[in-house]
Amino acid sequence: MTEQPSAGRAFRLYLSHGLVLDGWVTASGRAVAVEDLEYELTASAPSVEDLVRGYGGGRVQWLPPTPQHQAPPAQQGERR
């Protein structure tokens, strides 16, 4: 599955018929929405506006940025 890049900006897309999709905008401006995590289905468009238009309308909620971890936590007995 495509993973959210660290340079992207996360959003939640509320479609007019009630479905809610998580997604992100890449550093280049391309919008990606996750339709089904189990089957790894995504949709993408050149912009968020194009993505919303492709779904027949909706609204975008921008999510606050989350800190990125530089390294996984040390395991018991492991030296850092």
C-alpha positions as CSV (number, residue, x, y, z in Angstrom):
1,M,0.0,0.0,0.0
2,T,1.1,3.5,-0.6
3,E,2.2,5.1,2.7
4,Q,1.7,8.7,3.6
5,P,4.9,10.6,2.9
6,S,6.5,12.7,5.6
7,A,6.3,15.8,3.4
8,G,2.6,15.4,2.9
9,R,-0.4,17.0,4.6
10,A,-3.2,14.8,5.9
11,F,-6.9,15.4,5.4
12,R,-10.3,13.7,5.9
13,L,-12.7,13.8,2.9
14,Y,-16.4,13.9,3.8
15,L,-18.3,12.9,0.7
16,S,-21.8,14.1,0.0
17,H,-23.4,10.6,0.4
18,G,-21.9,10.1,3.9
19,L,-18.7,8.2,3.2
20,V,-15.5,9.5,5.0
21,L,-12.1,8.8,3.5
22,D,-8.6,9.6,4.9
23,G,-6.0,11.0,2.6
24,W,-3.0,13.3,2.1
25,V,-1.5,15.8,-0.3
26,T,2.0,15.1,-1.4
27,A,4.7,17.8,-1.5
28,S,4.1,18.1,-5.3
29,G,0.3,18.8,-4.6
30,R,-1.1,15.5,-5.7
31,A,-4.1,14.3,-3.6
32,V,-4.5,10.7,-2.5
33,A,-7.5,9.2,-0.7
34,V,-7.6,5.7,0.8
35,E,-10.8,3.9,-0.2
36,D,-10.2,0.5,1.4
37,L,-7.3,-0.4,3.7
38,E,-8.0,-4.1,3.5
39,Y,-7.7,-4.3,-0.3
40,E,-5.2,-1.4,-0.4
41,L,-7.4,0.7,-2.8
42,T,-6.6,4.3,-3.2
43,A,-7.7,7.1,-5.5
44,S,-5.5,10.0,-6.6
45,A,-5.9,13.3,-8.5
46,P,-3.7,16.2,-9.5
47,S,-5.2,18.3,-6.7
48,V,-7.6,18.1,-3.7
49,E,-10.2,20.0,-5.7
50,D,-10.0,17.5,-8.5
51,L,-10.3,14.6,-6.0
52,V,-13.5,16.1,-4.5
53,R,-14.9,16.8,-7.9
54,G,-14.2,13.2,-9.0
55,Y,-16.2,11.9,-6.0
56,G,-19.2,14.1,-6.9
57,G,-18.7,16.7,-4.1
58,G,-17.9,16.8,-0.5
59,R,-15.8,18.8,2.0
60,V,-12.2,18.5,3.2
61,Q,-11.1,18.7,6.8
62,W,-7.4,19.4,7.2
63,L,-5.8,17.4,10.0
64,P,-3.1,18.8,12.3
65,P,0.4,17.7,11.5
66,T,1.8,14.8,13.5
67,P,5.4,14.5,14.7
68,Q,7.5,12.0,12.8
69,H,9.7,9.7,14.8
70,Q,13.3,9.8,13.9
71,A,14.1,6.2,15.2
72,P,12.1,3.5,16.8
73,P,12.3,3.3,20.6
74,A,15.1,1.2,22.0
75,Q,14.3,-2.4,22.9
76,Q,14.9,-3.7,26.4
77,G,18.6,-4.3,26.8
78,E,19.5,-2.4,23.6
79,R,22.0,0.4,23.9
80,R,21.4,3.7,22.1
